[in-house]
Amino acid sequence: MTELRFDNRVAVVTGAGRGLGREYALLLAARGAKVVVNDSGGAMDGHGTDTGPAEQVAGEIRCAGGEAVACTESVANAEGGQAIIDAALDRYGRVDVLIHNAGNVRRAPLSQMSYADFDAVLDVHLRGAFHVVRAAFPVMCDAGYGRVVLTSSIGGLYGNADVANYAAAKAGIIGLSHVVALEGAAHGVVCNVIVPGAVTRMADGLDTSAYPPMGPELVAPVVGWLAHENCSITGESLIAIAGRVARVVLAETPGVYQPSWSIEAVGERIDEIRDASAPVVFPVVPSGHADHIAYSFAMATREGSGHA
């Protein structure tokens, strides 16, 4: 099996000072990438700054013979996002790979969550993704090449108690990634989502004693493939948890057509409406949005004309 390498590629990894991001940065660097190690060094709730984590990882890469530069700007604002991408352009003259992994957590029941805590988490995860993508995307399009990997979570897919802010941000990232994939398709820019599960400091306070092995090293190769020029998918999401790698699929039931509806009719036919025995999937690229509409319109035209 030929080793997949990143020689002459420049990668930006946010949240790379610890945990998953650190593992991504080290792996790409070991395979030849020049890496911008971004991390503001804050606490898990986002408070504070510390130049140490980013500098340490960049130093590890350089000591191993690789090339890396530390960047401690925050993804939480547009200026920070631009500065992170500028760090790559100023040092290496290009950006080939963008992995947005930076994150924070502020837990509270929905009925008690403050607006400040809701915004603080969206600022890093969702707005942070936009801030770095917005700065990198035109550069990648002009170069005719790019690999973007954004980070969602199981909480973004299925929700979780006490993290409405985190769940909303992680779900939003999937929508953002679809637009990046759609608009980037004509320019050689590929965008996918990683849905990782790993024991990192984000799991502090949780009882993980019964968990199987699920360190960051089980996630990093999946992100590495999504970041590589050989990546053959776009507009998709891959799960990586405890050695299991899977694809997330957004699917619809075939649905039920009627020329008119009442509240009672919806209730009477809800089992048919929800029947997922023959799911319908519309790939994001090249035209999931239009394909969804065309499918629905075709059903209305076909069944409405009495030819069903």
Buried (B, 14 or more C-beta within 10 A) or exposed (E): EEEBBBEEBBBBBBBBBBBBBBBBBBBBBBBBBBBBBBBBBBEBEBEEBBBEBBBBBBEBBBEEEBBBBBBBBBBBBBEBBBBBBBBBBEBBEBBBBBBBBBBBBBBBEEEEBEEEBBBBBBBBBBBBBBBBBEBBBEBBBEBEBBBBBBBBBBBBBEBBEBBBBBBBBBBBBBEBBBBBBBBBBEBBBBBBBBBBBBBBEBBEEEEEEEBEEBBBEBBBBBBBBBBBBEBEBBBBBBBBBBEEEEEBEBEEBBEBBEEEEEEEEEEEBEEEEEBEEEEEEBBBBEEBEEBEEEBEEEBEEEBEEEEE
